[in-house]
Amino acid sequence: MTSHPLTDLNIVDHIGADLRAAGFDADTVPGFLGDRAHRALGRADKIPALRASTDGSPLSTLIRLFLLGATVPTASAEAAFVTTGLADAIGQGLVEPWGDGVRAALDIRPYADEDQSYLVVSDLDSDMRSGPVRHDHVLGIGAASISLVQATVREKVGTVLDLGTGCGVQALHAAHHADSIVATDTNERALALAGATARLNGQHWDLRAGSLFAPVAGQTFDLIISNPPFVISSGEQRFSYRDSGIAGDGLVEQIVRGTPAHLNPGGTAQLLANWLVLEGTDWRERVGSWVAATGCDAWVVQRELADPAEYVAMWLKDSGESDADNGAAEIAEHEAIADEWLAYFQDNNVAGIGMGLITLRKSGAKKPDIVLDELTLAGEVVTGEEAAAFLARRNWLRDTDDEMLLCTKLSLSPAVFLEQRALPGQEGWSTVFRVIRRAGGPGASLQLDEWTQSLLAGCHGRVPLGMLIELLAAAHGFEEQALIDSVLPPIREAITRGILHPVQD
């Protein structure tokens, strides 16, 4: 067996031929299993899928191997890998002899988005193999990687850097809107599996080993994407996929501060990140200082604030260190690790761990635009389309002074709706709360007063804002400048959130 799996690309091609011949893809597998078994598998309930994959066909064998973690008869594996040959599949680390049969040694997973179907190669996670994962474990597709896929701006670009590529899922998507991709990782095993992922999907990436920006010294890119090993601890590197070896949130800070030197003018960088939230401080101060130092426009979104104890428990479970099947010695070691980890947080006055997304754009503006949001409500998902629109709206606002804004025609988004709450009184209902929301927009809500509500109602894209304010002031006997001073800040916020948008004649 090779020191790193799937390094023989000729054999990877043979594996791909066998997978395609069997119909092992995101379109065929769900239909083969049936709706109920496929939905159950999504809930980590394997029994219905095991019952649905008993016909002995190559597709059944591949499903049982790679999606269900089952051991299959040697003869079935030979039939499934008729082009590859079982000996080469074993020799390249794809499967391994186990008992009287064969089981998967790697994870190959069909995966699809709205436009494409893919195969992604990674290591088997702790749900498929009990006990701790290996030190150089290569993480597969998970909620974090999918959230970055969704959040990435999909504008056509020339060059992309996937920093810390892992199994290669970010590069896989970027290849559809980029001319070339450099994918880096400190983990040689990850580079081998990312290379196999690229090959199975007919793509080519420039794979480079090294830490942070060292593999791309002197190079710049149109887009940088990164799902780095951001897990916060004392700096011990137990597992390369989660632990950077740098204490606290130092890795994320280094990536943020180092990004501008590797961005082309107008380029964008997006990374998932965790950061420390210390007792008595606002997380915006800490992260805000990092992004301010870049000279880039920035949109930072904190999606969740994790309690230290919950955070430690989550990552110990993710790595398999808290597996219930572990022996007494392993359980004792797990408890010691958890205690040491929590002690680090306590000693450093950590109140919580912020989890979110950092988006930077090298606009070249003399005064960078920085917004730090806390968006924790369900459904407030940052998509690539929303991120690009947010940056564009903020750029427009920066270039539009108040006089220009008053001359602009504005229109409400067709996706907005108004919520009101009222209390009963002697003269009927009295409205005490008004908020306008744009359905589907992250952070796209704005609390209004009576006058801003009236003003927004007149924004149909036909009359300049200044004229609407003049009419509103005259109707209610207000001093016009006072009304301007009152409504322009919420108007700018409404534009930021995509509730209002300028109309070009």
One Martini backbone bead per residue (centre of mass of N, CA, C, O) as a GRO file, in nm:
protein
  505
    1MET     BB    1   0.098   0.034   0.020
    2THR     BB    2   0.075   0.353   0.009
    3SER     BB    3   0.144   0.633   0.197
    4HIS     BB    4  -0.064   0.755  -0.006
    5PRO     BB    5  -0.362   0.781  -0.137
    6LEU     BB    6  -0.435   0.797  -0.468
    7THR     BB    7  -0.156   0.855  -0.656
    8ASP     BB    8  -0.260   0.680  -0.893
    9LEU     BB    9  -0.419   0.810  -1.166
   10ASN     BB   10  -0.487   0.556  -1.329
   11ILE     BB   11  -0.652   0.425  -1.102
   12VAL     BB   12  -0.850   0.653  -1.065
   13ASP     BB   13  -0.971   0.618  -1.345
   14HIS     BB   14  -1.074   0.331  -1.295
   15ILE     BB   15  -1.259   0.400  -1.062
   16GLY     BB   16  -1.437   0.596  -1.219
   17ALA     BB   17  -1.541   0.384  -1.421
   18ASP     BB   18  -1.681   0.203  -1.208
   19LEU     BB   19  -1.871   0.416  -1.088
   20ARG     BB   20  -2.018   0.488  -1.352
   21ALA     BB   21  -2.113   0.203  -1.434
   22ALA     BB   22  -2.292   0.176  -1.159
   23GLY     BB   23  -2.419   0.465  -1.069
   24PHE     BB   24  -2.230   0.641  -0.864
   25ASP     BB   25  -2.454   0.894  -0.795
   26ALA     BB   26  -2.666   1.167  -0.720
   27ASP     BB   27  -2.898   1.050  -0.914
   28THR     BB   28  -2.911   0.726  -0.867
   29VAL     BB   29  -2.905   0.650  -0.564
   30PRO     BB   30  -3.182   0.756  -0.460
   31GLY     BB   31  -3.351   0.575  -0.653
   32PHE     BB   32  -3.244   0.301  -0.557
   33LEU     BB   33  -3.330   0.334  -0.251
   34GLY     BB   34  -3.533   0.544  -0.205
   35ASP     BB   35  -3.687   0.778  -0.025
   36ARG     BB   36  -3.683   0.657   0.261
   37ALA     BB   37  -3.387   0.557   0.272
   38HIS     BB   38  -3.257   0.830   0.197
   39ARG     BB   39  -3.371   0.995   0.433
   40ALA     BB   40  -3.255   0.815   0.657
   41LEU     BB   41  -2.957   0.860   0.583
   42GLY     BB   42  -2.972   1.169   0.649
   43ARG     BB   43  -3.023   1.064   0.967
   44ALA     BB   44  -2.823   0.809   1.016
   45ASP     BB   45  -3.012   0.576   0.899
   46LYS     BB   46  -2.912   0.257   0.765
   47ILE     BB   47  -3.118   0.023   0.747
   48PRO     BB   48  -3.288   0.082   0.491
   49ALA     BB   49  -3.036   0.080   0.300
   50LEU     BB   50  -2.950  -0.208   0.356
   51ARG     BB   51  -3.222  -0.334   0.254
   52ALA     BB   52  -3.190  -0.187  -0.045
   53SER     BB   53  -2.875  -0.338  -0.077
   54THR     BB   54  -2.914  -0.686  -0.174
   55ASP     BB   55  -2.853  -0.764  -0.497
   56GLY     BB   56  -2.524  -0.756  -0.567
   57SER     BB   57  -2.458  -0.515  -0.707
   58PRO     BB   58  -2.234  -0.276  -0.766
   59LEU     BB   59  -2.406  -0.051  -0.636
   60SER     BB   60  -2.459  -0.190  -0.369
   61THR     BB   61  -2.164  -0.224  -0.290
   62LEU     BB   62  -2.086   0.079  -0.288
   63ILE     BB   63  -2.293   0.170  -0.081
   64ARG     BB   64  -2.198  -0.020   0.150
   65LEU     BB   65  -1.911   0.084   0.163
   66PHE     BB   66  -1.937   0.427   0.148
   67LEU     BB   67  -2.231   0.484   0.303
   68LEU     BB   68  -2.242   0.228   0.538
   69GLY     BB   69  -1.976   0.063   0.636
   70ALA     BB   70  -1.962  -0.213   0.509
   71THR     BB   71  -1.911  -0.550   0.465
   72VAL     BB   72  -1.799  -0.725   0.178
   73PRO     BB   73  -1.766  -0.945  -0.042
   74THR     BB   74  -1.507  -1.016  -0.241
   75ALA     BB   75  -1.669  -1.078  -0.501
   76SER     BB   76  -1.824  -0.808  -0.505
   77ALA     BB   77  -1.574  -0.625  -0.524
   78GLU     BB   78  -1.467  -0.740  -0.790
   79ALA     BB   79  -1.723  -0.658  -0.956
   80ALA     BB   80  -1.701  -0.345  -0.894
   81PHE     BB   81  -1.366  -0.366  -0.973
   82VAL     BB   82  -1.308  -0.459  -1.279
   83THR     BB   83  -1.108  -0.234  -1.383
   84THR     BB   84  -0.915  -0.198  -1.140
   85GLY     BB   85  -0.894  -0.401  -0.927
   86LEU     BB   86  -0.866  -0.511  -0.611
   87ALA     BB   87  -0.561  -0.487  -0.564
   88ASP     BB   88  -0.548  -0.179  -0.638
   89ALA     BB   89  -0.761  -0.078  -0.436
   90ILE     BB   90  -0.586  -0.168  -0.198
   91GLY     BB   91  -0.304  -0.044  -0.273
   92GLN     BB   92  -0.452   0.263  -0.280
   93GLY     BB   93  -0.653   0.277  -0.016
   94LEU     BB   94  -0.971   0.230  -0.061
   95VAL     BB   95  -0.951  -0.063   0.045
   96GLU     BB   96  -0.998  -0.344   0.286
   97PRO     BB   97  -0.938  -0.606   0.452
   98TRP     BB   98  -1.221  -0.784   0.634
   99GLY     BB   99  -1.221  -1.065   0.732
  100ASP     BB  100  -1.427  -1.213   0.477
  101GLY     BB  101  -1.367  -0.925   0.338
  102VAL     BB  102  -1.461  -0.585   0.253
  103ARG     BB  103  -1.364  -0.243   0.320
  104ALA     BB  104  -1.354   0.075   0.367
  105ALA     BB  105  -1.081   0.335   0.371
  106LEU     BB  106  -1.267   0.536   0.222
  107ASP     BB  107  -1.441   0.824   0.106
  108ILE     BB  108  -1.709   0.812  -0.138
  109ARG     BB  109  -1.914   1.094  -0.248
  110PRO     BB  110  -2.201   1.182  -0.356
  111TYR     BB  111  -2.256   1.511  -0.508
  112ALA     BB  112  -2.479   1.806  -0.521
  113ASP     BB  113  -2.608   2.061  -0.702
  114GLU     BB  114  -2.798   2.239  -0.921
  115ASP     BB  115  -2.576   2.162  -1.174
  116GLN     BB  116  -2.398   1.931  -1.026
  117SER     BB  117  -2.203   1.629  -1.020
  118TYR     BB  118  -2.014   1.453  -0.764
  119LEU     BB  119  -1.691   1.339  -0.633
  120VAL     BB  120  -1.578   1.276  -0.293
  121VAL     BB  121  -1.268   1.256  -0.120
  122SER     BB  122  -1.212   1.090   0.197
  123ASP     BB  123  -1.234   1.026   0.513
  124LEU     BB  124  -1.353   0.850   0.758
  125ASP     BB  125  -1.563   0.906   0.995
  126SER     BB  126  -1.675   0.854   1.324
  127ASP     BB  127  -1.949   0.722   1.219
  128MET     BB  128  -1.789   0.480   1.057
  129ARG     BB  129  -1.553   0.491   1.284
  130SER     BB  130  -1.451   0.403   1.567
  131GLY     BB  131  -1.295   0.635   1.719
  132PRO     BB  132  -1.032   0.800   1.657
  133VAL     BB  133  -0.892   0.976   1.437
  134ARG     BB  134  -0.651   1.060   1.250
  135HIS     BB  135  -0.421   1.307   1.242
  136ASP     BB  136  -0.452   1.321   0.900
  137HIS     BB  137  -0.733   1.381   0.864
  138VAL     BB  138  -0.989   1.396   0.605
  139LEU     BB  139  -1.236   1.592   0.551
  140GLY     BB  140  -1.545   1.613   0.452
  141ILE     BB  141  -1.858   1.679   0.395
  142GLY     BB  142  -2.009   1.963   0.557
  143ALA     BB  143  -2.163   2.223   0.696
  144ALA     BB  144  -1.927   2.419   0.664
  145SER     BB  145  -1.852   2.373   0.364
  146ILE     BB  146  -2.135   2.440   0.255
  147SER     BB  147  -2.150   2.733   0.360
  148LEU     BB  148  -1.913   2.830   0.180
  149VAL     BB  149  -2.025   2.756  -0.089
  150GLN     BB  150  -2.278   2.945  -0.061
  151ALA     BB  151  -2.103   3.220   0.009
  152THR     BB  152  -1.966   3.229  -0.254
  153VAL     BB  153  -1.857   3.423  -0.499
  154ARG     BB  154  -1.969   3.366  -0.856
  155GLU     BB  155  -1.761   3.514  -1.016
  156LYS     BB  156  -1.577   3.571  -1.276
  157VAL     BB  157  -1.240   3.435  -1.283
  158GLY     BB  158  -0.906   3.365  -1.301
  159THR     BB  159  -0.802   3.337  -0.990
  160VAL     BB  160  -0.752   3.075  -0.734
  161LEU     BB  161  -0.747   3.031  -0.373
  162ASP     BB  162  -0.719   2.728  -0.177
  163LEU     BB  163  -0.696   2.747   0.165
  164GLY     BB  164  -0.711   2.452   0.281
  165THR     BB  165  -0.857   2.213   0.101
  166GLY     BB  166  -0.849   1.920   0.161
  167CYS     BB  167  -1.080   1.751  -0.038
  168GLY     BB  168  -1.179   2.003  -0.251
  169VAL     BB  169  -1.470   2.141  -0.257
  170GLN     BB  170  -1.406   2.439  -0.328
  171ALA     BB  171  -1.255   2.389  -0.596
  172LEU     BB  172  -1.481   2.241  -0.741
  173HIS     BB  173  -1.660   2.500  -0.768
  174ALA     BB  174  -1.453   2.713  -0.879
  175ALA     BB  175  -1.399   2.581  -1.165
  176HIS     BB  176  -1.672   2.719  -1.298
  177HIS     BB  177  -1.534   3.043  -1.248
  178ALA     BB  178  -1.232   2.958  -1.335
  179ASP     BB  179  -0.917   2.929  -1.485
  180SER     BB  180  -0.755   2.891  -1.201
  181ILE     BB  181  -0.607   2.663  -0.942
  182VAL     BB  182  -0.494   2.692  -0.607
  183ALA     BB  183  -0.407   2.424  -0.376
  184THR     BB  184  -0.367   2.405  -0.023
  185ASP     BB  185  -0.157   2.217   0.225
  186THR     BB  186  -0.009   2.058   0.507
  187ASN     BB  187  -0.148   1.791   0.409
  188GLU     BB  188  -0.059   1.530   0.212
  189ARG     BB  189  -0.318   1.365   0.220
  190ALA     BB  190  -0.505   1.586   0.122
  191LEU     BB  191  -0.370   1.625  -0.156
  192ALA     BB  192  -0.428   1.339  -0.258
  193LEU     BB  193  -0.742   1.354  -0.232
  194ALA     BB  194  -0.780   1.609  -0.400
  195GLY     BB  195  -0.661   1.489  -0.658
  196ALA     BB  196  -0.882   1.271  -0.684
  197THR     BB  197  -1.123   1.458  -0.699
  198ALA     BB  198  -1.038   1.604  -0.953
  199ARG     BB  199  -1.012   1.355  -1.139
  200LEU     BB  200  -1.308   1.240  -1.109
  201ASN     BB  201  -1.409   1.548  -1.228
  202GLY     BB  202  -1.216   1.664  -1.459
  203GLN     BB  203  -0.988   1.820  -1.300
  204HIS     BB  204  -0.739   2.097  -1.245
  205TRP     BB  205  -0.490   2.142  -0.992
  206ASP     BB  206  -0.266   2.334  -0.802
  207LEU     BB  207  -0.076   2.149  -0.582
  208ARG     BB  208   0.027   2.261  -0.245
  209ALA     BB  209   0.266   2.264   0.003
  210GLY     BB  210   0.173   2.441   0.305
  211SER     BB  211   0.169   2.735   0.496
  212LEU     BB  212  -0.042   2.942   0.426
  213PHE     BB  213   0.137   3.167   0.199
  214ALA     BB  214   0.401   3.014   0.115
  215PRO     BB  215   0.312   2.867  -0.165
  216VAL     BB  216   0.234   3.196  -0.273
  217ALA     BB  217   0.469   3.363  -0.303
  218GLY     BB  218   0.405   3.659  -0.493
  219GLN     BB  219   0.101   3.601  -0.525
  220THR     BB  220  -0.211   3.663  -0.696
  221PHE     BB  221  -0.578   3.700  -0.658
  222ASP     BB  222  -0.927   3.709  -0.713
  223LEU     BB  223  -0.968   3.447  -0.520
  224ILE     BB  224  -1.020   3.364  -0.171
  225ILE     BB  225  -1.047   3.047  -0.008
  226SER     BB  226  -1.140   2.932   0.340
  227ASN     BB  227  -1.120   2.619   0.548
  228PRO     BB  228  -0.973   2.619   0.821
  229PRO     BB  229  -0.803   2.530   1.120
  230PHE     BB  230  -1.005   2.705   1.363
  231VAL     BB  231  -0.972   2.570   1.619
  232ILE     BB  232  -0.983   2.648   1.962
  233SER     BB  233  -0.675   2.650   2.151
  234SER     BB  234  -0.353   2.610   2.292
  235GLY     BB  235  -0.196   2.456   2.016
  236GLU     BB  236  -0.255   2.174   1.985
  237GLN     BB  237  -0.197   1.906   1.734
  238ARG     BB  238  -0.412   1.646   1.692
  239PHE     BB  239  -0.569   1.760   1.429
  240SER     BB  240  -0.530   1.893   1.115
  241TYR     BB  241  -0.832   1.976   1.040
  242ARG     BB  242  -0.863   2.163   1.325
  243ASP     BB  243  -0.552   2.208   1.403
  244SER     BB  244  -0.291   2.451   1.373
  245GLY     BB  245  -0.080   2.513   1.629
  246ILE     BB  246  -0.230   2.777   1.719
  247ALA     BB  247  -0.315   2.983   1.945
  248GLY     BB  248  -0.624   3.033   1.940
  249ASP     BB  249  -0.695   3.290   1.682
  250GLY     BB  250  -0.420   3.321   1.515
  251LEU     BB  251  -0.477   3.206   1.235
  252VAL     BB  252  -0.701   3.395   1.143
  253GLU     BB  253  -0.541   3.653   1.175
  254GLN     BB  254  -0.319   3.580   0.969
  255ILE     BB  255  -0.501   3.553   0.725
  256VAL     BB  256  -0.627   3.831   0.724
  257ARG     BB  257  -0.357   4.000   0.722
  258GLY     BB  258  -0.237   3.834   0.457
  259THR     BB  259  -0.439   3.877   0.216
  260PRO     BB  260  -0.381   4.149   0.056
  261ALA     BB  261  -0.102   4.048  -0.075
  262HIS     BB  262  -0.303   3.818  -0.250
  263LEU     BB  263  -0.472   4.046  -0.388
  264ASN     BB  264  -0.634   4.172  -0.628
  265PRO     BB  265  -0.777   4.418  -0.761
  266GLY     BB  266  -1.107   4.352  -0.653
  267GLY     BB  267  -1.073   4.128  -0.471
  268THR     BB  268  -1.173   3.821  -0.298
  269ALA     BB  269  -1.238   3.709   0.046
  270GLN     BB  270  -1.324   3.382   0.204
  271LEU     BB  271  -1.389   3.282   0.552
  272LEU     BB  272  -1.385   3.066   0.793
  273ALA     BB  273  -1.450   3.128   1.155
  274ASN     BB  274  -1.292   3.161   1.471
  275TRP     BB  275  -1.344   3.340   1.791
  276LEU     BB  276  -1.272   3.523   2.060
  277VAL     BB  277  -1.471   3.585   2.358
  278LEU     BB  278  -1.430   3.805   2.601
  279GLU     BB  279  -1.466   3.921   2.891
  280GLY     BB  280  -1.622   4.231   2.854
  281THR     BB  281  -1.651   4.200   2.534
  282ASP     BB  282  -1.657   4.277   2.195
  283TRP     BB  283  -1.610   4.102   1.909
  284ARG     BB  284  -1.570   4.351   1.716
  285GLU     BB  285  -1.300   4.450   1.822
  286ARG     BB  286  -1.121   4.214   1.743
  287VAL     BB  287  -1.201   4.164   1.442
  288GLY     BB  288  -1.196   4.462   1.352
  289SER     BB  289  -0.884   4.497   1.375
  290TRP     BB  290  -0.809   4.304   1.149
  291VAL     BB  291  -0.971   4.429   0.905
  292ALA     BB  292  -0.862   4.720   0.929
  293ALA     BB  293  -0.557   4.634   0.854
  294THR     BB  294  -0.614   4.563   0.538
  295GLY     BB  295  -0.786   4.790   0.362
  296CYS     BB  296  -1.055   4.647   0.339
  297ASP     BB  297  -1.339   4.547   0.274
  298ALA     BB  298  -1.604   4.439   0.515
  299TRP     BB  299  -1.784   4.127   0.606
  300VAL     BB  300  -1.897   4.031   0.924
  301VAL     BB  301  -2.030   3.710   1.046
  302GLN     BB  302  -2.209   3.611   1.327
  303ARG     BB  303  -2.380   3.300   1.383
  304GLU     BB  304  -2.228   3.210   1.660
  305LEU     BB  305  -2.230   3.141   2.023
  306ALA     BB  306  -2.015   2.946   2.207
  307ASP     BB  307  -1.986   2.747   2.456
  308PRO     BB  308  -1.709   2.608   2.582
  309ALA     BB  309  -1.825   2.327   2.659
  310GLU     BB  310  -1.973   2.276   2.389
  311TYR     BB  311  -1.729   2.305   2.208
  312VAL     BB  312  -1.560   2.073   2.316
  313ALA     BB  313  -1.769   1.847   2.279
  314MET     BB  314  -1.801   1.875   1.973
  315TRP     BB  315  -1.495   1.816   1.890
  316LEU     BB  316  -1.468   1.540   2.031
  317LYS     BB  317  -1.690   1.405   1.866
  318ASP     BB  318  -1.584   1.460   1.577
  319SER     BB  319  -1.304   1.286   1.642
  320GLY     BB  320  -1.390   1.036   1.852
  321GLU     BB  321  -1.301   1.082   2.161
  322SER     BB  322  -1.621   1.033   2.275
  323ASP     BB  323  -1.664   0.747   2.229
  324ALA     BB  324  -1.857   0.494   2.368
  325ASP     BB  325  -1.649   0.251   2.268
  326ASN     BB  326  -1.444   0.324   2.448
  327GLY     BB  327  -1.222   0.276   2.671
  328ALA     BB  328  -1.114   0.356   2.979
  329ALA     BB  329  -0.851   0.496   2.886
  330GLU     BB  330  -0.984   0.676   2.668
  331ILE     BB  331  -1.183   0.822   2.855
  332ALA     BB  332  -0.970   0.946   3.041
  333GLU     BB  333  -0.830   1.107   2.817
  334HIS     BB  334  -1.074   1.274   2.733
  335GLU     BB  335  -1.116   1.413   3.009
  336ALA     BB  336  -0.836   1.549   3.016
  337ILE     BB  337  -0.868   1.715   2.760
  338ALA     BB  338  -1.119   1.874   2.845
  339ASP     BB  339  -0.997   2.002   3.099
  340GLU     BB  340  -0.761   2.151   2.960
  341TRP     BB  341  -0.933   2.316   2.764
  342LEU     BB  342  -1.109   2.464   2.977
  343ALA     BB  343  -0.869   2.591   3.126
  344TYR     BB  344  -0.781   2.772   2.898
  345PHE     BB  345  -1.038   2.942   2.887
  346GLN     BB  346  -1.033   3.038   3.179
  347ASP     BB  347  -0.741   3.168   3.180
  348ASN     BB  348  -0.854   3.362   2.918
  349ASN     BB  349  -1.146   3.475   2.953
  350VAL     BB  350  -1.367   3.292   2.810
  351ALA     BB  351  -1.704   3.327   2.707
  352GLY     BB  352  -1.663   3.259   2.390
  353ILE     BB  353  -1.732   3.135   2.050
  354GLY     BB  354  -1.701   3.257   1.748
  355MET     BB  355  -1.906   3.196   1.446
  356GLY     BB  356  -1.806   3.249   1.093
  357LEU     BB  357  -1.780   3.514   0.840
  358ILE     BB  358  -1.526   3.638   0.610
  359THR     BB  359  -1.532   3.937   0.403
  360LEU     BB  360  -1.317   4.053   0.140
  361ARG     BB  361  -1.231   4.370  -0.034
  362LYS     BB  362  -1.016   4.515  -0.284
  363SER     BB  363  -1.102   4.842  -0.357
  364GLY     BB  364  -0.905   5.105  -0.289
  365ALA     BB  365  -1.013   5.264  -0.070
  366LYS     BB  366  -0.946   5.510   0.156
  367LYS     BB  367  -1.225   5.411   0.304
  368PRO     BB  368  -1.306   5.149   0.445
  369ASP     BB  369  -1.569   4.913   0.456
  370ILE     BB  370  -1.723   4.817   0.774
  371VAL     BB  371  -1.906   4.518   0.871
  372LEU     BB  372  -2.057   4.394   1.184
  373ASP     BB  373  -2.244   4.099   1.224
  374GLU     BB  374  -2.537   3.954   1.395
  375LEU     BB  375  -2.661   3.637   1.259
  376THR     BB  376  -2.891   3.401   1.429
  377LEU     BB  377  -3.118   3.346   1.250
  378ALA     BB  378  -3.317   3.159   1.093
  379GLY     BB  379  -3.245   3.196   0.739
  380GLU     BB  380  -2.971   3.378   0.763
  381VAL     BB  381  -2.821   3.335   0.474
  382VAL     BB  382  -2.512   3.340   0.324
  383THR     BB  383  -2.468   3.420  -0.001
  384GLY     BB  384  -2.310   3.496  -0.283
  385GLU     BB  385  -2.524   3.694  -0.383
  386GLU     BB  386  -2.547   3.857  -0.118
  387ALA     BB  387  -2.251   3.939  -0.088
  388ALA     BB  388  -2.222   4.094  -0.354
  389ALA     BB  389  -2.457   4.293  -0.300
  390PHE     BB  390  -2.353   4.414  -0.039
  391LEU     BB  391  -2.087   4.533  -0.150
  392ALA     BB  392  -2.223   4.708  -0.369
  393ARG     BB  393  -2.398   4.882  -0.183
  394ARG     BB  394  -2.169   4.998  -0.008
  395ASN     BB  395  -2.018   5.129  -0.243
  396TRP     BB  396  -2.245   5.319  -0.331
  397LEU     BB  397  -2.273   5.472  -0.060
  398ARG     BB  398  -1.984   5.586  -0.051
  399ASP     BB  399  -2.034   5.746  -0.339
  400THR     BB  400  -2.299   5.869  -0.181
  401ASP     BB  401  -2.415   6.146  -0.097
  402ASP     BB  402  -2.675   6.321   0.025
  403GLU     BB  403  -2.736   6.484  -0.229
  404MET     BB  404  -2.745   6.237  -0.420
  405LEU     BB  405  -2.963   6.079  -0.269
  406LEU     BB  406  -3.194   6.295  -0.302
  407CYS     BB  407  -3.173   6.246  -0.635
  408THR     BB  408  -3.278   5.958  -0.587
  409LYS     BB  409  -3.435   5.679  -0.699
  410LEU     BB  410  -3.651   5.461  -0.512
  411SER     BB  411  -3.699   5.101  -0.442
  412LEU     BB  412  -3.872   4.847  -0.341
  413SER     BB  413  -3.859   4.543  -0.266
  414PRO     BB  414  -4.066   4.272  -0.355
  415ALA     BB  415  -3.977   4.108  -0.066
  416VAL     BB  416  -4.135   4.287   0.120
  417PHE     BB  417  -4.249   4.336   0.468
  418LEU     BB  418  -4.488   4.439   0.717
  419GLU     BB  419  -4.463   4.485   1.069
  420GLN     BB  420  -4.712   4.507   1.338
  421ARG     BB  421  -4.768   4.659   1.664
  422ALA     BB  422  -5.044   4.681   1.900
  423LEU     BB  423  -5.226   4.885   2.131
  424PRO     BB  424  -5.470   4.945   2.339
  425GLY     BB  425  -5.705   5.225   2.366
  426GLN     BB  426  -5.921   5.490   2.391
  427GLU     BB  427  -5.865   5.534   2.053
  428GLY     BB  428  -5.751   5.256   2.012
  429TRP     BB  429  -5.507   5.161   1.818
  430SER     BB  430  -5.143   5.151   1.893
  431THR     BB  431  -4.851   5.182   1.741
  432VAL     BB  432  -4.522   5.033   1.864
  433PHE     BB  433  -4.437   4.850   1.604
  434ARG     BB  434  -4.192   4.857   1.327
  435VAL     BB  435  -4.111   4.624   1.053
  436ILE     BB  436  -3.891   4.563   0.787
  437ARG     BB  437  -3.872   4.293   0.541
  438ARG     BB  438  -3.654   4.067   0.363
  439ALA     BB  439  -3.692   3.793   0.214
  440GLY     BB  440  -3.391   3.601   0.260
  441GLY     BB  441  -3.229   3.820   0.412
  442PRO     BB  442  -2.948   3.899   0.572
  443GLY     BB  443  -3.039   4.137   0.796
  444ALA     BB  444  -3.334   4.223   0.649
  445SER     BB  445  -3.401   4.459   0.879
  446LEU     BB  446  -3.625   4.739   0.994
  447GLN     BB  447  -3.682   4.981   1.210
  448LEU     BB  448  -3.965   5.203   1.243
  449ASP     BB  449  -4.113   5.492   1.194
  450GLU     BB  450  -4.376   5.666   1.084
  451TRP     BB  451  -4.214   5.837   0.865
  452THR     BB  452  -4.051   5.612   0.728
  453GLN     BB  453  -4.291   5.447   0.647
  454SER     BB  454  -4.416   5.660   0.460
  455LEU     BB  455  -4.172   5.694   0.275
  456LEU     BB  456  -4.146   5.399   0.171
  457ALA     BB  457  -4.432   5.389   0.039
  458GLY     BB  458  -4.318   5.602  -0.197
  459CYS     BB  459  -4.105   5.384  -0.314
  460HIS     BB  460  -4.127   5.345  -0.685
  461GLY     BB  461  -3.904   5.489  -0.883
  462ARG     BB  462  -4.024   5.803  -0.972
  463VAL     BB  463  -3.915   5.967  -0.719
  464PRO     BB  464  -3.724   6.154  -0.556
  465LEU     BB  465  -3.640   6.160  -0.233
  466GLY     BB  466  -3.654   6.470  -0.182
  467MET     BB  467  -3.952   6.498  -0.272
  468LEU     BB  468  -4.078   6.312  -0.061
  469ILE     BB  469  -3.984   6.478   0.182
  470GLU     BB  470  -4.122   6.743   0.106
  471LEU     BB  471  -4.414   6.630   0.111
  472LEU     BB  472  -4.409   6.523   0.404
  473ALA     BB  473  -4.346   6.793   0.544
  474ALA     BB  474  -4.593   6.951   0.437
  475ALA     BB  475  -4.823   6.758   0.547
  476HIS     BB  476  -4.695   6.789   0.870
  477GLY     BB  477  -4.521   7.051   0.940
  478PHE     BB  478  -4.221   7.016   0.875
  479GLU     BB  479  -3.890   7.043   0.888
  480GLU     BB  480  -3.701   6.940   0.631
  481GLN     BB  481  -3.414   6.902   0.757
  482ALA     BB  482  -3.504   6.734   0.998
  483LEU     BB  483  -3.611   6.502   0.825
  484ILE     BB  484  -3.354   6.433   0.683
  485ASP     BB  485  -3.185   6.368   0.939
  486SER     BB  486  -3.380   6.131   1.027
  487VAL     BB  487  -3.402   5.940   0.746
  488LEU     BB  488  -3.121   5.876   0.617
  489PRO     BB  489  -3.007   5.650   0.792
  490PRO     BB  490  -3.237   5.435   0.732
  491ILE     BB  491  -3.204   5.449   0.426
  492ARG     BB  492  -2.915   5.339   0.418
  493GLU     BB  493  -2.986   5.073   0.561
  494ALA     BB  494  -3.192   4.975   0.351
  495ILE     BB  495  -2.983   4.953   0.127
  496THR     BB  496  -2.785   4.760   0.259
  497ARG     BB  497  -3.037   4.533   0.293
  498GLY     BB  498  -3.222   4.544   0.022
  499ILE     BB  499  -3.494   4.711   0.057
  500LEU     BB  500  -3.350   4.925  -0.110
  501HIS     BB  501  -3.317   5.066  -0.450
  502PRO     BB  502  -3.175   5.204  -0.706
  503VAL     BB  503  -3.287   5.400  -0.988
  504GLN     BB  504  -3.225   5.395  -1.325
  505ASP     BB  505  -3.282   5.597  -1.613
   0.00000   0.00000   0.00000
